[in-house]
Amino acid sequence: MCGIVGYVGAKPALPVLLEGLARLEYRGYDSAGIALEGVDGLWVRRRSGKLAELTESVNDAPRGSTSGIGHTRWATHGRPTETNAHPHRDCTGRLAVIHNGIVENFLELRKSLQDAGHTFASDTDTEVIAHLIERELTTGAVLADAVRSVMVMIEGAFAIAVIHADAPGLIVGARRVSPLVAGTSDGTAVLASDIPAILGVTRDVFVIEDDQVVELRAGSLRVTDLSGAEVTPDRRHVTWDLEAAEKAGFADFMLKEIHEQPTAVADTLRGRTDPSGSLILDELRLNEEELRSVDKVFIVGCGTSYHAGLVAKYAIEHWTRIPCEIEIASEFRYRDPVLDAQTLVIVVSQSGETADTLAACRYAKRWNAKVVSVCNVIDSSMAREADVVIYTHAGPEIGVAATKTHLAQVVALEVLALYLAQVRGTMKPDEARQILTELYRLPEKVQGVLALSGEIQAIAERFAGTRDFFFLGRGVGYPVALEGALKLKEISYARAEGYPAGEMKHGPIALVEPGVVVIGVATRSHVHRKTLSNIAEMQTRGATIVLVISEGDEEARSYADHAIAVPETLELFTPAVDVVALQLFSYWLAKARGCDVDKPRNLAKTVTVE
């Protein structure tokens, strides 16, 4: 999730831009850059790595410049290099643009621009915007009109800021889906992708809405729609401090990231189909015939990524009929698995650097297996070494306990399973279209669960003093149970075990007695009745029952002391909905116990040692 800052006013712009970028560091980034108006044109400086490296390189900046834009990049298209860092310029070098989001149709736009003689310097989708604006300006359009025209041409989610040496003292911003705010104060005007970046200048902000363009000049701003008609933006006064602003008003990063999940899922799904409706992946260094030759699949991951992989096992076997095994990464290569050139190994890691999973990736390559990497970080080690890459595009996650990155992994793996079915011809086109339609409805389903947060809080707080929890599920509900138990252990330090519901009677049921809480994943499925029967056994032995059920399922509700009714979806997609209810349950219980949910004890975000 990139950071955007723009400033125009009476003071030197550079210190304001650097401070704004520093306030956006919590969002995560891999490179940074600044463009300033100079006497002879634009001065641009970009660096990969941390903001400190950019700060150390700006000694020759035009100190008197009072207008400029700054950017921190979380890579999507193109590796995190200095060449791909923002701002990007047009062929003249007199225009600079920064961008947060994804231009879905950038490949076709880039080709048409190259055919017309434009030269590209980067691998990014963003540079397309600079050249499109350049082309519009040659028709005699002013900068704001050129931006409006380009917004009609590009597809996807974006927030941009543009400056041009021939339009001094002017910044033009625009947005669709990706956030953008602006403000004025004491002869200055600012804009940013998030409120913390401009709190040093003003606490009165204007929210720029979808398909609106904002023109900033010293002390003033003007907002128009795509037709050029002026509109009045919503004005908000910010009363939060900087820390609260970074958390967007939420109490902590974990709750913020739980509530970001509809957007994370939408971003994971964005740009996954071509004009014909066929699924596409991020990086594919294998041909379809090589994928059709696969006769066995291994999925490898750790912790939360392992649970996402377990969901994928059900989907891959059901849709492709390929045998699929799921492995804990730290055990994979030590058990001497049978791999060959017809084996597909899927490695799942948020960071793409998890030591055990990276070692599994390299082990698979040594045996000539085909490797797919599912990760969140562009150009990570696993992404570079895999034959196929699917990026989750979930953005940076600050909380140690994975929430939005887990959900994005689940959805990305469902996409992969459908892609394999597409390549192998194991699914009829009509069925594939119906499934895809439901897949694209997942963000609204997740939003429906988030609306239950207060209800889930009231249930969770009842059990703040409970010592023992069992999480039970069957079918795709089983990995959800495992993930629910892991979340509760991670952030509340309660004893929680995840089990297949039918396995309880083979030993663990001996621990069930009054005072034990059983959390059941009991949304509708082909094993629904069997799950409820297993839950009844727990209830008979004195357990308190909390069930995640489908909306309108009164039969399941009758088995529960407390029920959480979530939106219904296709059975193989239910983990993406059900797990959100368990995240909220774990979050609110941990808060009731006084735990620091963002920094659970003894845990690290990325495990880089075996």
NORWO-V142670 format. One record per residue. N is the residue number from 1. PHI is phi in whole degrees, -180 to 180 (* if undefined). OMEGA is omega in degrees with one decimal (none if undefined). Layout:
# NORWO-V142670
n->(N	N)
phi->(PHI	PHI)
omega->(OMEGA	OMEGA)
This chain:
# NORWO-V142670
n->(1	2	3	4	5	6	7	8	9	10	11	12	13	14	15	16	17	18	19	20	21	22	23	24	25	26	27	28	29	30	31	32	33	34	35	36	37	38	39	40	41	42	43	44	45	46	47	48	49	50	51	52	53	54	55	56	57	58	59	60	61	62	63	64	65	66	67	68	69	70	71	72	73	74	75	76	77	78	79	80	81	82	83	84	85	86	87	88	89	90	91	92	93	94	95	96	97	98	99	100	101	102	103	104	105	106	107	108	109	110	111	112	113	114	115	116	117	118	119	120	121	122	123	124	125	126	127	128	129	130	131	132	133	134	135	136	137	138	139	140	141	142	143	144	145	146	147	148	149	150	151	152	153	154	155	156	157	158	159	160	161	162	163	164	165	166	167	168	169	170	171	172	173	174	175	176	177	178	179	180	181	182	183	184	185	186	187	188	189	190	191	192	193	194	195	196	197	198	199	200	201	202	203	204	205	206	207	208	209	210	211	212	213	214	215	216	217	218	219	220	221	222	223	224	225	226	227	228	229	230	231	232	233	234	235	236	237	238	239	240	241	242	243	244	245	246	247	248	249	250	251	252	253	254	255	256	257	258	259	260	261	262	263	264	265	266	267	268	269	270	271	272	273	274	275	276	277	278	279	280	281	282	283	284	285	286	287	288	289	290	291	292	293	294	295	296	297	298	299	300	301	302	303	304	305	306	307	308	309	310	311	312	313	314	315	316	317	318	319	320	321	322	323	324	325	326	327	328	329	330	331	332	333	334	335	336	337	338	339	340	341	342	343	344	345	346	347	348	349	350	351	352	353	354	355	356	357	358	359	360	361	362	363	364	365	366	367	368	369	370	371	372	373	374	375	376	377	378	379	380	381	382	383	384	385	386	387	388	389	390	391	392	393	394	395	396	397	398	399	400	401	402	403	404	405	406	407	408	409	410	411	412	413	414	415	416	417	418	419	420	421	422	423	424	425	426	427	428	429	430	431	432	433	434	435	436	437	438	439	440	441	442	443	444	445	446	447	448	449	450	451	452	453	454	455	456	457	458	459	460	461	462	463	464	465	466	467	468	469	470	471	472	473	474	475	476	477	478	479	480	481	482	483	484	485	486	487	488	489	490	491	492	493	494	495	496	497	498	499	500	501	502	503	504	505	506	507	508	509	510	511	512	513	514	515	516	517	518	519	520	521	522	523	524	525	526	527	528	529	530	531	532	533	534	535	536	537	538	539	540	541	542	543	544	545	546	547	548	549	550	551	552	553	554	555	556	557	558	559	560	561	562	563	564	565	566	567	568	569	570	571	572	573	574	575	576	577	578	579	580	581	582	583	584	585	586	587	588	589	590	591	592	593	594	595	596	597	598	599	600	601	602	603	604	605	606	607	608	609	610)
phi->(*	-70	-113	-122	-139	-138	-145	-143	-179	-97	-88	-58	-78	-57	-61	-66	-67	-64	-65	-62	-64	-62	-74	-103	-62	-60	-77	86	-168	-125	-161	-151	-162	-141	-125	-123	-72	-120	-66	-106	143	-97	-102	-128	-139	-134	-146	-81	93	-81	-61	-59	-69	-68	-58	-73	-107	-106	-63	-96	-68	-69	-62	-84	-66	-114	-149	-178	-133	-137	-152	-115	-108	-108	-60	-122	-102	94	-65	-78	-114	-63	-62	-90	-68	-91	-74	-110	-115	-87	-65	-78	77	-99	-121	-134	-135	-122	-153	-117	131	-136	-94	-70	-101	-69	-65	-69	-66	-62	-63	-65	-69	-64	-62	-87	105	-75	-108	-104	-108	-133	-100	-85	-75	-61	-61	-56	-61	-60	-73	-65	-65	-55	-62	-67	-66	-70	-85	100	-70	-80	-59	-64	-65	-62	-63	-60	-64	-68	-60	-72	-82	-94	-115	124	-116	-161	-132	-132	-137	-132	-130	-140	-62	-88	-129	-63	75	-131	-121	-113	-120	-158	-151	-148	75	-68	-72	-154	-128	-143	-164	-133	-172	48	77	-122	-141	-137	-144	-164	-82	-153	-59	-54	-66	-113	-64	-74	-109	-154	-110	-103	-120	-113	-89	-83	-94	-57	59	-118	-120	-118	-110	-110	-130	-52	83	-148	-144	-135	-117	-133	-91	-69	-85	94	-73	-73	-127	-101	-76	-70	-106	-131	-100	-89	-106	-74	-86	-62	-62	-66	-64	-61	-93	55	89	-81	-68	-158	-66	-61	-67	-59	-72	-61	-78	-83	-65	-58	-67	-61	-66	-61	-69	-64	-86	-65	75	-89	-125	-90	-57	-83	94	-80	-73	-132	-111	-72	-134	-129	-107	-126	-92	-63	-63	-64	-71	-68	-80	-65	-121	-159	-124	-114	-116	-127	-168	-122	56	-59	-65	-62	-65	-63	-65	-66	-60	-64	-57	-61	-68	-64	-65	-69	-88	-114	63	-95	-59	-136	-114	-115	-131	-70	-59	-69	-104	-54	-77	-81	-95	61	-67	-87	-126	-155	-68	-96	-96	-109	-110	-104	-103	-121	-158	-57	-82	75	-127	-54	-57	-65	-72	-64	-63	-64	-58	-69	-63	-61	-64	-64	-96	65	-72	-82	-123	-111	-107	-114	-149	-106	-109	-62	65	-69	-58	-66	-64	-68	-92	-83	-84	-135	-127	-121	-89	-81	54	-80	80	-66	-123	-86	-59	-67	-74	-70	-128	-68	-71	-64	-63	-64	-63	-56	-68	-62	-70	-64	-60	-61	-61	-66	-63	-63	-64	-63	-65	-87	68	-95	-136	-68	-55	-64	-65	-61	-65	-64	-66	-62	-59	-71	-60	-74	-91	-60	-56	-71	-67	-64	-60	-63	-70	-60	-66	-93	-55	-63	-64	-67	-58	-62	-70	-61	-65	-64	-113	-60	-98	-75	-93	-121	-129	-115	-111	-123	-164	-130	58	-70	-74	-66	-62	-66	-62	-61	-67	-61	-65	-63	-61	-64	-63	-60	-109	-117	65	-81	-80	-141	-125	-101	-139	-65	-57	-73	-89	-58	-72	-96	146	-63	-62	-63	-90	-83	-158	-54	105	-82	-109	-109	-101	-108	-93	-130	-71	-61	-160	-73	-116	-59	-63	-65	-62	-63	-63	-65	-65	-60	-63	-71	-64	-60	-95	99	-71	-87	-108	-117	-118	-93	-125	-80	-54	84	-90	-73	-62	-64	-59	-67	-89	-110	-77	-142	-123	-117	-94	-110	-58	-86	-149	-62	-54	-71	-97	-59	-57	-69	-97	-63	-66	-65	-63	-74	-60	-65	-60	-64	-60	-69	-68	-62	-64	-65	-90	78	-90	-85	-72	-78	-133	-64	-64	71	-111	-123	-67	-124	-95	-109	-131	-76)
omega->(-174.0	176.8	-179.1	174.4	173.2	-179.1	170.0	-176.4	-178.0	-177.5	172.8	-174.4	-170.6	-179.6	180.0	-179.2	179.8	177.6	178.4	178.2	178.3	-179.9	177.5	-177.3	-179.7	-178.4	-177.7	-179.3	178.9	177.5	-177.7	179.2	-178.5	169.8	179.6	171.2	176.5	-178.5	-174.9	-177.2	-179.0	171.6	-176.4	175.9	-178.9	176.6	169.3	-179.0	-172.5	-178.8	179.5	-179.9	175.0	-177.5	-179.3	-173.3	-171.7	-176.8	-178.7	-179.5	176.4	-171.6	-179.5	-177.9	-178.1	179.3	179.0	178.8	179.4	-171.5	165.1	-171.1	165.7	-167.0	169.9	175.6	-179.7	-176.7	-179.3	-179.4	177.7	179.6	-178.1	178.4	177.0	2.3	173.3	-176.1	176.4	-178.8	-178.2	-175.2	-176.3	177.4	177.3	-178.5	170.7	-165.7	171.3	179.0	-176.1	171.4	-171.5	-176.7	-173.8	-177.8	-179.9	177.4	179.9	-179.4	-179.4	178.3	178.0	177.8	179.7	174.9	178.8	179.8	-178.2	-177.6	-175.2	175.8	-170.5	171.0	-175.9	-174.7	176.2	-178.2	-179.6	-177.3	176.2	178.0	176.9	-179.0	-180.0	-179.4	179.5	177.5	-179.2	179.4	170.8	-169.9	-177.9	178.2	178.6	178.1	178.6	179.4	-178.8	179.1	177.6	-175.2	-172.1	179.3	177.4	179.5	-177.7	162.9	-176.1	170.1	-172.7	169.6	179.8	-178.0	-179.6	176.6	-175.2	177.8	-178.5	170.0	176.8	177.5	178.4	-179.9	165.7	179.7	-179.1	-172.1	175.1	176.9	179.7	179.2	177.0	177.2	171.2	175.9	178.1	171.8	-176.9	169.3	-176.6	176.6	-179.5	-172.8	-177.0	-175.7	-175.6	-179.7	177.4	-177.9	-176.9	172.7	174.6	-174.4	175.2	-179.3	176.7	-176.0	-179.6	176.3	172.0	179.7	178.9	176.5	-179.1	170.5	-175.7	176.1	-177.5	171.6	-179.7	-177.9	179.2	173.4	-174.5	177.6	-176.8	178.6	-177.9	177.9	179.2	-177.9	176.0	179.4	179.3	175.5	-176.4	178.8	-177.0	169.3	-173.8	-178.5	178.7	179.0	177.8	-179.4	176.6	177.9	177.1	-176.3	-177.7	-176.8	-177.6	179.9	176.2	-176.9	172.9	-178.7	174.9	-171.4	174.5	177.8	-180.0	179.1	178.7	179.5	176.9	-177.5	-173.1	176.7	-176.6	179.0	175.9	-176.9	179.3	-178.1	179.2	179.5	175.4	-179.9	-175.5	-179.1	-176.2	-179.8	173.8	173.2	-174.9	179.2	177.5	177.8	178.2	-179.0	-178.3	178.6	178.3	-179.1	168.4	171.2	-172.5	178.0	178.8	171.8	-178.9	179.4	175.6	179.8	174.9	177.8	178.9	173.4	-178.4	178.3	179.1	-176.3	-177.9	-179.3	-178.0	-173.5	-175.8	-177.2	173.5	175.2	-173.9	176.6	177.6	-172.9	166.8	-172.4	-176.7	179.6	-166.1	-171.8	-178.2	179.3	175.7	-179.5	-179.5	-177.7	172.8	-174.6	177.9	179.7	173.7	179.1	179.8	179.8	-172.9	-178.9	178.0	-174.4	-172.4	-177.7	-177.5	-168.3	-177.1	-178.1	176.7	176.9	177.3	177.0	-178.0	176.6	179.7	179.8	179.6	179.6	176.9	175.4	174.6	-173.2	172.4	176.3	171.7	-175.5	-174.4	-172.3	-179.7	175.3	172.9	-177.4	-179.1	178.2	-179.5	-171.6	-177.0	175.2	179.9	180.0	169.1	176.4	-179.0	176.9	-178.5	-175.4	-177.5	178.8	-175.3	179.0	-178.5	179.7	-176.1	174.9	-175.9	178.7	175.4	-178.6	177.3	176.2	179.2	-177.4	178.5	179.2	174.0	176.4	179.5	179.6	178.0	178.2	178.5	177.0	177.9	-178.3	-175.7	178.3	-177.6	-179.9	178.3	-177.9	-179.6	178.5	179.9	-179.6	178.8	-179.8	178.8	178.6	179.0	177.9	-178.8	175.2	-176.8	178.7	179.5	176.6	178.0	176.9	177.3	176.9	-179.9	178.2	-179.2	-172.7	-179.7	177.7	179.3	177.0	-178.3	178.1	-175.5	-176.4	175.7	-171.7	-178.8	-178.9	-177.8	-177.3	-168.3	178.3	166.7	174.0	-173.9	175.0	176.0	-177.2	-179.7	173.5	-179.7	176.9	175.8	176.8	178.3	-179.4	177.4	178.4	179.3	-179.8	-178.5	177.8	-174.8	-167.6	179.5	178.6	173.7	174.3	-176.7	-179.7	175.2	-178.0	164.0	-172.8	-179.2	-177.8	-176.2	-176.3	178.6	175.0	-174.7	-179.2	177.3	-179.1	-176.5	-178.9	176.7	-176.6	175.9	177.8	177.3	176.4	-177.4	173.3	-169.2	172.3	-172.2	179.4	179.5	176.2	-175.0	-177.5	178.7	177.4	-179.9	177.1	177.6	178.3	179.5	177.5	179.3	-179.3	179.5	-176.9	170.0	-179.4	170.1	-171.2	170.3	-177.2	166.0	-174.3	175.6	176.4	176.9	-178.1	-177.5	176.6	179.1	-179.9	-177.6	179.2	-169.0	166.0	177.3	-178.1	174.8	-175.6	-175.3	178.9	-178.1	176.4	177.0	-173.5	-177.7	176.5	-176.4	177.8	-178.7	178.3	-174.2	-174.7	-180.0	177.1	-179.7	173.0	-179.4	177.9	-179.4	-179.9	-175.0	176.6	178.2	177.9	178.8	179.0	176.7	-176.8	174.7	-172.5	-179.0	-176.5	179.1	-172.7	172.3	-175.1	174.2	-178.5	-179.3	-178.9	-174.0	173.4	178.8	none)
